[in-house]
């Protein structure tokens, strides 16, 4: 039975769920005993100050619930599995260091921004170079067999696995995009430059999505639930890409060995759903940077491993919009302050979820005041989940809509 990926995935999911719920309670009790609570700044948001003292660093629960089942049930000689384990530990250490400085050293700034970015860039570099250098990170490209009407009647695969900078691009009929095509002018060096571009894209994506998840983690359960939705989607994509029959039916590239990522996805989904038991409104524990930085990084690296990184703008739309809301808000405030002497805002507050949580027309000069009435935290969270589910559905159907 252990030869079946589906069976091991089910076990990984169940074990992760049990670890995060049963052992999670003990970890929360320990955090409470040690008075490892969240420090809250009064931003004038409804119900905000009631969160003061809630245990943080709960991301440790997520890390254990992901790593233990993965080590128990996944093939540890699989390059993709090892890459996900390294990513989880690496970003978990960065997030834990940030939380530790905030909680125990009483330094609200936490780990310096430069060190945090350096850590994210480093894991992005490791992932990119692994995809380039590992002999197991290969693809078998789909070859279309067309009939007289120029309609695809069958899909065959090349006889050999090859190293390639090709990835999946959504909404295009021929949806294999090669990074090396941007350097056709370089002749024989095109493939080498293509890998350089690929590694740069990997670094950018890992950093952006990791920070996006971190920014999204501002309401009870919002980042946890969103991550679980993305994890389900990525698990489906990994299974389809790692099964030559399903890949052929969908006319997508076949990725030998990538199906094993489904076991990791099972652990990831179980860990996030289990953590949601305590993190849902009203939260009994916060994940802190230990969890949020790690969840975002895992999602980014997972998508990269299955050559679906160009689907991230759709799948991770919630994280990306949260990121952009902060960037746009800060840029516009600095621009107006420099030009008019007074800084103005576009949103009532950034990141975006706080905009809906803030009362409108209350002495703020934000351009967008709606909704005037602040929405309850639980409603904002659930609506973000619904948007995430819609984006996940769109991500999956891009495999057929071309």
Secondary structure as GFF3:
##gff-version 3
##sequence-region A 1 402
A	DSSP	alpha_helix	5	18	.	.	.	ID=ss1
A	DSSP	pi_helix	19	23	.	.	.	ID=ss2
A	DSSP	alpha_helix	24	33	.	.	.	ID=ss3
A	DSSP	three_ten_helix	49	51	.	.	.	ID=ss4
A	DSSP	alpha_helix	59	73	.	.	.	ID=ss5
A	DSSP	alpha_helix	79	103	.	.	.	ID=ss6
A	DSSP	alpha_helix	113	133	.	.	.	ID=ss7
A	DSSP	beta_strand	142	146	.	.	.	ID=ss8
A	DSSP	beta_strand	152	157	.	.	.	ID=ss9
A	DSSP	beta_strand	166	168	.	.	.	ID=ss10
A	DSSP	beta_strand	176	178	.	.	.	ID=ss11
A	DSSP	three_ten_helix	179	189	.	.	.	ID=ss12
A	DSSP	alpha_helix	190	216	.	.	.	ID=ss13
A	DSSP	alpha_helix	222	241	.	.	.	ID=ss14
A	DSSP	alpha_helix	244	250	.	.	.	ID=ss15
A	DSSP	three_ten_helix	258	260	.	.	.	ID=ss16
A	DSSP	alpha_helix	261	279	.	.	.	ID=ss17
A	DSSP	alpha_helix	288	305	.	.	.	ID=ss18
A	DSSP	three_ten_helix	309	311	.	.	.	ID=ss19
A	DSSP	alpha_helix	312	315	.	.	.	ID=ss20
A	DSSP	alpha_helix	317	340	.	.	.	ID=ss21
A	DSSP	alpha_helix	352	357	.	.	.	ID=ss22
A	DSSP	alpha_helix	377	397	.	.	.	ID=ss23
###
